[in-house]
Amino acid sequence: MDYSEAVKRELNEKNAQKVFSLGDIRLYECPLSYITEETAEIMRLVYLIDASGHLLHQGGWADQPCWLVEAYEIYKAESARVQADRGGGKRRQNV
């Protein structure tokens, strides 16, 4: 994927230097500088739920807070996108 001319110009004007690449994502600052502590905790929780199969609260998905369901859906969609980009797996997974 190539940057648009506007993005190239902005990076040049700011003298931005790439500090990290993750697949097709190029970061020009440390991701920890814009991921809040709360977001990091949610990310850890989502990974834990996915790995263990246990939810935050008793019951099923209907008994979980909306923010958790949304975070897990985002995680699963991104995981599916990465798998599809690698040549395997479904494009969309449901919770």
N, C-alpha and C positions, 0 to 999 in steps of 0.2 A: 504494500500500500504506500502510495506517495502522499506527501503533504501537499495541500493546496498552496498556491503562490502567497496567499495572505498569511497562512501559518508560517511558511518559510521566512517571510519578511518579518513577522513578529519575533520569531526565534532569533533572527539575525540582529534585529534592533535591540533585543534584550541581552544579546551576547550569551544566550542560553547554551549550556553544554550538557550533552546527554550524560546522565549518571548511571543509568541502569536500563536494560532491556529485558522484557519478559514476553517471549513470543513476538507478536507483532506490536506490542505496546512499548513505546519508548518514553522513558521518564526523564524529565529535565530538572527534577528536584527529588529529594528523598521522599518516598511515599509516606514515611512516618510523620512527615511535616504536615500532611493534610488528612491523615486518618486519626480521628479522635479516639480517646481511650474507650469511650462508649462503643464506637464502631468496632474497635479491635475486640472488645469483649463479646459483642454480638457475633463476630466472625468466628471466634473460638467456640462459642456455644453451637453455632450451626455445624462446624466441623465435628464437634463432639456428638451431636445428635445424629449426624450422618454415619459416623463410625460406630456408634454404640447401638443405634436403633431406638434409643430411649428419648422421650420427649421431656420438655421442661416441667410440665404439669401432668398429673394423672389424667387418664382418658385418652381420647384421640385428638386429631388435628383440630376438631371443632372446639376443643377445650383449651386450646393454646391462644395466647394473645395475638392479635392481628399482626403486630410488628414482627413477631417470630415467624409466622406463616409466610409473610411477604419476604423476609430475609431468606428463608429456606427456599422459596420459589426462585428467587434471584440466583441463589447459589446453584440450584439444580439446572436452571436455564443456562447459566454460564458454563457449568460442567458439561452439559450436552453440546454446547457450541464448540467448546475446545475439543471434545471427542470427535465431533463431525468434521472440524477443521483438520484433524489428524487422520481422517479417512475412515473412521469407524464410529458406530453408535448412532443413536437417534438424534434428531435435531431438537426435539422438545420432549421433556419429561414432566409428567404430572406428579404432584405431591400426593 
